[in-house]
Amino acid sequence: MFKRHYNIIVVGCCLLFAFVNVGLASTAFSVHQPYIVDMDGIGDGSGSIILSTNKLTAFAAMFFVDRYYSLLGDRRGVFLATICTTCGFVVYSLASSLPGFMVGSVLTGLGYGCGGMVAVTYIVNRWFATNIGSVIGIAAMGSGFCAIFMPYVVTGIIHAFSLQTAFLVEAAIALAVGLLVFALLRNGPASLGISQFGANKQGESAKRRSIGMAGLRPSSKFARGLLFVSIVGVGIFACGGSAYVSVLATSSGFSPVVAASYVSAIGIAMTIAKFCFGEIFDRIGVFVGSVIIFSCGICGYALCCMAPLGNPYVVLVGVLLMGVGMVAGSLGISVWSIDLSTPETRARQIRSFQMLYQLGGFIANFAPGFVKDLTGSYVFAYAGFGLIALITAIVILGYYRKYRMTKKG
């Protein structure tokens, strides 16, 4: 009975450590940003440095993440990554200046890089033979749940106690999740003496997918280079929007409570979208699902650029659409990395796509604060995010459309 239903435990563990290592460490962290940038000696530029340090560290971690899991295995690897996130929030609670926050950002970046979506993708690909998109989508909902609930929890704790107390509460949550995952997770199906889940239905699942697993690999060096640049673009628009939505709102005249509500709205949109688009990818096709995701993201950024007009409902619609578009950075990256690889190159391709995504996230987190200092508004950064989303959509969808036309021909 335990082995037969262990797939539920695997997905649950992935959802939990995504809640901590992606949600707390990155997606929902923007709720702290207005309080951090208001501290003496920090400001918008330093706030960008803190966020970008997280992404740069996660990017660096990708260079050794495959060896990391080969050496430690899934169980110890995820546990150690979650402990890094825990220690990062403890350091945040003690920080009173930029260097302290940067140390905390390095630690949470290690947790994010080694225990985030790359870990989810590795583990799901190892345990499941079918319905990969749906399973990754459900697991990735963990970061969405975090973005829904934690902004209210964090804001409430900050107002009732202090920013430092909020960081300690988050550290306690991360530690609890790390211990629970360590107790439940195992290192692949072989450790339980079972086969991949759904292995007997692999042929049927393959027919349901509208594409082949390796059918989209670009052949020329230019095409591969263009694809890699577009993945960096995904990191830019998928990470930048959520990281700065709080300060976009507060700098446009909205209260911190409204700003926290926008972060939660992004989380709600992402959580629902991750589940829905996992099913869409598996049942209808990655091309159709990707078109919808990119379209929502582009429209969302356009509406967020209207924040200075002061209409909270326009911004709310914008952040909801933006939250759907941000699924490109979790579910999209994971599924595209599998589709654009062969079984022999899959682990390397997953790592490469996640590295490029983190590089884009570093750029997105580093630039907006300085753009605001130069222009006086975050609107210009959001306009840039929307333009990058449009260019990225053209490149990535081009591969899927070309393949679809080739199959029809």
C-alpha positions in Angstrom: 0.0 0.0 0.0 2.8 2.4 1.0 4.8 1.8 -2.2 1.7 1.8 -4.4 0.7 5.3 -3.2 4.3 6.7 -2.7 3.7 8.9 -5.8 1.5 11.1 -3.6 4.4 11.4 -1.1 6.9 12.3 -3.8 4.6 15.1 -5.2 3.8 16.3 -1.6 7.5 16.5 -0.8 8.3 18.4 -4.0 5.4 20.8 -3.2 6.7 21.4 0.3 10.3 22.2 -0.6 9.2 24.3 -3.5 7.1 26.3 -0.9 10.3 27.0 1.1 13.2 27.1 -1.4 11.3 28.8 -4.2 8.4 30.5 -2.4 10.0 31.8 0.7 13.4 32.4 -0.8 12.3 34.1 -4.0 8.7 34.4 -5.1 7.1 35.8 -1.9 10.3 37.6 -0.7 9.2 40.8 -2.4 6.7 41.4 0.4 9.8 42.3 2.6 11.2 44.7 0.1 9.3 47.9 1.1 10.5 47.4 4.7 14.0 46.6 3.7 14.5 49.6 1.4 13.2 51.9 4.0 16.0 50.9 6.5 18.8 53.3 7.1 21.6 52.8 4.5 19.7 50.5 2.2 17.5 52.3 -0.4 16.2 51.0 -3.8 19.6 50.4 -5.3 20.8 48.3 -2.4 17.5 46.5 -2.4 18.2 45.4 -5.9 21.6 44.2 -4.9 20.0 42.0 -2.2 17.6 40.4 -4.6 20.1 40.0 -7.4 22.6 38.4 -5.0 20.0 35.6 -4.4 19.7 35.0 -8.2 23.4 35.2 -8.8 24.1 32.6 -6.1 21.4 30.4 -7.5 22.9 30.7 -10.9 26.4 29.7 -9.6 24.8 26.7 -7.8 23.6 25.4 -11.1 27.1 24.7 -12.2 27.4 21.8 -9.7 23.8 20.9 -9.0 23.9 17.7 -11.0 27.1 16.5 -9.2 25.5 17.7 -5.9 22.6 15.3 -6.3 24.8 12.5 -7.7 26.9 12.8 -4.5 24.2 13.3 -1.9 21.0 11.8 -3.5 17.6 13.4 -3.5 16.9 13.1 0.2 20.0 14.6 1.7 20.4 17.0 -1.2 17.0 18.6 -0.7 17.4 18.6 3.1 20.7 20.4 2.9 19.3 23.0 0.4 16.4 23.6 2.8 18.8 24.1 5.7 20.6 26.7 3.7 17.3 28.6 3.2 16.7 28.3 7.0 20.1 29.7 7.8 19.5 32.5 5.3 16.4 33.7 7.1 18.2 33.5 10.4 20.9 35.8 9.0 18.2 38.1 7.6 16.8 38.4 11.1 20.1 39.5 12.4 21.0 41.9 9.6 20.9 45.6 10.0 23.0 46.7 6.9 23.6 45.7 3.3 26.4 43.2 4.0 24.3 41.2 6.4 21.4 41.0 4.0 23.8 39.9 1.2 25.0 37.0 3.4 21.5 36.0 4.0 20.7 36.3 0.3 23.7 34.1 -0.6 22.4 31.3 1.7 18.8 31.5 0.4 20.2 31.6 -3.1 22.0 28.3 -2.4 18.7 26.9 -1.1 16.9 28.1 -4.2 19.5 27.0 -6.7 20.0 23.5 -5.2 16.5 22.8 -3.8 14.2 24.7 -6.2 12.6 23.9 -9.5 15.7 22.1 -10.8 15.3 19.7 -7.9 11.6 19.3 -8.6 12.3 18.6 -12.3 15.1 16.0 -11.5 12.9 14.2 -9.0 9.7 14.2 -11.0 11.6 13.0 -14.1 13.2 10.2 -12.0 10.0 9.0 -10.4 7.4 9.5 -13.1 7.3 8.1 -16.7 4.0 9.8 -17.7 2.0 13.0 -17.1 5.3 14.9 -16.5 3.7 18.3 -17.1 0.8 17.7 -14.7 3.1 16.4 -11.9 5.5 19.3 -12.2 2.6 21.7 -12.3 1.2 20.3 -9.0 4.6 20.3 -7.3 5.3 23.8 -8.5 2.1 25.0 -6.8 4.1 25.0 -3.6 5.7 28.4 -4.4 2.3 29.7 -5.4 0.8 28.7 -2.1 3.6 30.5 -0.4 3.0 33.6 -2.4 -0.8 33.5 -1.5 -0.5 33.1 2.2 2.9 34.3 3.4 2.5 38.0 2.4 -0.4 38.3 4.8 1.4 36.3 7.5 4.6 38.3 7.1 2.9 41.7 6.9 0.9 40.8 10.0 3.9 39.7 12.0 5.9 42.8 10.9 3.1 45.2 12.1 2.5 43.2 15.3 6.1 42.6 16.2 9.0 43.4 13.8 10.7 42.5 10.5 13.2 40.4 12.4 10.5 38.3 14.0 8.9 37.7 10.6 12.3 36.4 9.3 12.6 34.0 12.3 9.1 32.6 11.7 10.0 31.9 8.1 13.2 30.2 9.3 11.2 28.0 11.6 8.8 27.0 8.7 11.8 26.2 6.5 13.4 24.0 9.1 10.2 22.1 9.8 9.7 21.4 6.1 13.3 20.3 5.7 13.0 17.8 8.5 9.7 16.5 7.2 11.0 16.0 3.6 14.1 14.3 5.0 11.9 11.9 6.9 9.6 11.0 3.9 11.6 11.3 0.6 13.6 8.5 -0.8 16.3 8.4 -3.6 14.4 7.2 -6.6 12.2 4.2 -7.4 15.0 1.7 -7.1 15.4 2.5 -3.4 11.9 1.1 -2.8 12.2 -1.7 -5.3 9.6 -0.3 -7.7 9.4 1.0 -11.3 8.7 4.6 -12.3 5.0 5.5 -11.8 3.1 5.2 -15.0 5.8 3.2 -16.8 3.2 0.7 -18.1 1.2 3.6 -19.7 4.1 5.4 -21.3 3.0 4.7 -24.8 -0.5 5.9 -24.2 0.8 9.1 -22.6 3.2 9.8 -25.4 0.2 9.8 -27.8 -1.6 12.3 -25.7 1.3 14.8 -26.0 1.2 16.9 -29.1 5.0 16.8 -29.5 7.8 14.4 -29.3 10.3 14.5 -26.4 13.3 15.2 -28.6 11.6 16.5 -31.8 12.3 20.2 -31.1 16.1 20.2 -30.7 17.5 23.1 -32.7 20.1 21.9 -35.2 22.3 25.0 -35.9 24.5 26.8 -33.5 22.7 30.1 -34.2 19.3 28.5 -33.4 20.7 27.0 -30.1 22.2 30.3 -29.2 19.0 32.2 -29.9 17.1 29.6 -27.8 19.5 30.0 -24.9 19.2 33.8 -25.0 15.4 33.4 -25.0 15.6 31.3 -21.8 17.5 34.1 -20.2 14.6 36.4 -21.3 12.2 34.1 -19.5 14.1 34.5 -16.3 14.0 38.3 -16.7 10.3 38.7 -17.2 9.2 35.8 -14.9 11.4 36.9 -11.9 11.3 40.6 -12.2 7.6 41.2 -12.1 7.0 39.4 -8.8 10.2 40.7 -7.1 9.2 44.4 -7.5 5.4 44.4 -7.5 5.4 45.5 -3.8 7.6 48.5 -4.4 5.8 49.3 -7.7 2.6 49.5 -5.8 3.9 51.5 -2.8 5.9 53.9 -5.0 2.7 54.5 -7.0 0.8 55.5 -3.9 -0.8 52.3 -2.7 -0.5 51.2 0.9 1.8 48.3 2.1 -1.4 46.2 2.8 -2.6 46.7 -0.8 0.9 45.9 -2.0 0.9 42.6 0.0 -2.5 41.8 -1.5 -1.0 42.1 -5.0 1.8 39.6 -4.1 -0.9 37.2 -2.8 -2.9 37.8 -6.0 0.2 36.7 -8.1 0.4 33.6 -5.9 -3.2 32.7 -6.4 -2.9 33.2 -10.2 0.3 31.2 -10.3 -1.0 28.3 -8.2 -4.2 27.9 -10.3 -2.2 28.3 -13.5 0.4 25.7 -12.6 -2.2 23.1 -12.0 -4.3 24.0 -15.1 -1.4 24.4 -17.5 0.2 21.1 -16.4 -3.0 19.4 -17.6 -3.1 21.6 -20.7 0.4 20.7 -21.6 -0.2 17.0 -21.3 -3.7 16.9 -22.9 -3.9 19.7 -25.4 -0.3 20.5 -26.2 2.7 22.6 -25.0 2.3 25.0 -28.0 -1.3 26.0 -27.1 -0.5 26.3 -23.4 2.6 28.4 -24.0 0.7 30.8 -26.3 -1.8 31.4 -23.5 0.9 31.8 -20.9 2.9 34.3 -22.9 -0.2 36.3 -23.9 -1.3 36.7 -20.3 2.1 37.7 -19.2 2.5 40.4 -21.8 -1.0 41.9 -21.1 -0.3 41.7 -17.4 2.9 43.8 -17.7 1.1 46.3 -19.9 -1.6 46.8 -17.2 1.0 47.0 -14.4 2.6 50.0 -16.2 -0.7 51.8 -15.5 -0.1 51.7 -11.7 0.7 55.4 -11.4 -2.8 56.2 -12.5 -3.9 55.0 -9.1 -6.7 52.5 -10.1 -6.2 49.5 -7.9 -8.4 47.2 -10.0 -6.4 47.8 -13.2 -3.3 46.8 -11.3 -5.1 43.8 -9.8 -6.0 42.5 -13.2 -2.5 43.2 -14.3 -0.8 41.2 -11.5 -3.3 38.3 -12.0 -2.4 38.0 -15.7 1.3 38.5 -14.8 1.0 35.6 -12.3 -0.2 33.4 -15.1 2.6 34.5 -17.3 5.2 33.8 -14.6 4.3 30.1 -15.0 6.7 30.2 -17.9 9.5 30.4 -15.4 8.5 27.3 -13.4 6.4 24.8 -15.4 7.4 26.2 -18.8 11.2 26.0 -18.2 10.9 22.5 -16.8 8.7 21.1 -19.6 10.7 22.9 -22.4 14.0 21.6 -21.0 12.6 18.0 -21.3 11.1 18.5 -24.8 14.3 20.0 -26.1 16.5 17.1 -25.1 17.1 13.4 -25.6 17.2 10.9 -22.7 21.0 11.0 -22.8 21.2 14.8 -22.6 18.2 15.4 -20.4 19.9 16.0 -17.0 22.4 18.4 -18.6 19.6 20.2 -20.5 17.5 20.7 -17.4 20.5 22.1 -15.6 21.4 24.4 -18.5 17.9 25.8 -18.8 17.7 26.4 -15.1 21.1 28.2 -15.2 20.0 30.5 -18.0 16.7 31.1 -16.2 18.6 32.1 -13.0 20.9 34.4 -15.0 17.8 36.1 -16.3 16.5 36.4 -12.8 19.8 38.0 -11.7 19.5 40.6 -14.4 15.8 41.2 -13.5 16.5 41.7 -9.8 19.6 43.8 -10.3 18.4 46.4 -12.8 15.0 47.7 -11.7 16.1 49.5 -8.5 18.7 51.4 -10.5 16.2 52.1 -13.3 13.9 53.6 -10.6 16.8 55.7 -9.3 17.5 57.1 -12.8 13.9 57.6 -13.9 12.0 58.0 -10.7 9.6 55.1 -11.5 9.5 51.3 -11.7 7.1 51.6 -14.7 10.0 51.7 -17.2 11.3 48.5 -15.8 7.9 46.8 -16.2 7.6 48.1 -19.7 11.0 46.5 -20.4 9.8 43.2 -18.9 6.7 43.2 -21.1 8.9 43.8 -24.2 11.3 41.0 -23.3 8.3 38.7 -22.8 7.1 39.4 -26.3 10.5 38.8 -27.9 10.9 35.6 -25.9 7.5 34.3 -26.9 8.3 34.8 -30.6 11.5 32.7 -30.3 10.2 29.8 -28.1 6.8 29.5 -29.8 8.7 29.5 -33.2 10.3 26.2 -32.4 6.9 24.6 -31.5 5.1 26.1 -34.5 7.9 25.0 -36.9 7.7 21.4 -35.5 3.9 21.3 -35.7 4.0 22.5 -39.4 6.7 19.9 -40.1 4.6 17.1 -38.7 1.6 18.2 -40.7 3.6 18.3 -43.8 
